[in-house]
Amino acid sequence: MVLYHSVRIDMVHYCRLEAHLAEKRKKTSHLDRNGIPTNPALARLRLFRRTVREDPIRIGKVVQFLKTPFMIRESWQVELAQTIAVLPNLQYVDLPERMFTDEPNNAMLRREVQVRCCKLRKIAYSRGSECWLVGLASQQVWLWLEVLELNSLDVDPLAMRAVLASLTRLRALKVTKTHSFSDELMAFDDGLPPLVALEELILKDTPRMTTVGLIKYLSSYETQNALKVLTLEDTGVQSSQLQEVLVVTPSLRTLAFQAKVSEPFPSAKWPQLLASAKLKTLRFEISETPDAAFTIVVADLKARKNPNQSRL
């Protein structure tokens, strides 16, 4: 039963007999009876579906991870839905990119995921799935959700705030190309539901999220000490303001920063730039900037203000 804990469906299966099996394949046809090329990954998914549906109590409940190729999950939603229908303890499954949109071909799979997969740890929402995301605040479908990815969404900041506050077990949040993700969402207010303390926060192409918003979110002891990984790529946070963020993230281990800089760093901030006692990994990428900015960063690293840093 241990073999069914994590299942991966691949186009090619590698084993010790692969060389021998490859020779045997040369002597047989790769076409089915109708002359159509076979799909090894689909065949394996159907075999796995048959196995778990024949014994859902003994085998189905053991499966916690199901990984599938891109074309399988994008083109064979029915087979995937019939499979996960008997996997009650599933924690991770590869799903179509636009599953939470109103496209009819995703309806069956979406229904099975919402009804059967209540223990999922990771979910992603992309453009067109705004209504389904907002519904999480009231439906509370995935109480065990730990990782949430948001891509190219247009959601009211307060509505998104309600969603994030409802996911009490959330530990990692990735937001990409979502301009509504702004300082307003992070505001600390007694009238708003509190945000969960994240361990990992990844923000990419979110220009309305600035240092002000981050510091508001990190104003509590819980959020300050929980955050371990922070990625800021093309956000509203300026490179010269990074130290303000580091001051309120005492437990931060990894920092990745990418931005276009058009102004030099203020000279008053030179001595304390990027100083952190626990930071281990730093990725700092700036472009369209005077050479003086790079000189400051190099000088700061040589000053060893980050005693625990092991990777640059």
Buried (B, 14 or more C-beta within 10 A) or exposed (E): EEEBEBBEBEEEEEEEEEEEEEEEEEEEEEEEEEEEEEBBBBEBBBEBBEBBBEEBEEBBBBBBBBBBBEEBBBBBBEBBBBBBBBBBEBBBBBBBBBBBBEEEEBEBBBEBBBEBBBBBBBBBBBBBBBEBBBBBBEEEBBEEBBBBBBBBBEBEBEBBBBBBBBBEEBBBBBBBBBEBBBBBBBBBEEEBBBBBBBBBBBBBBBEBBBBBBBBBBBEBEEBBBBBBBBBBBBBBBBBBBBBBBBBBBBEBBBBBBBBEBEEEBEEEBBEEBBBBEBBBBBEBEBEEBEEEBEEBBEEBBEEEBBEEBEEE
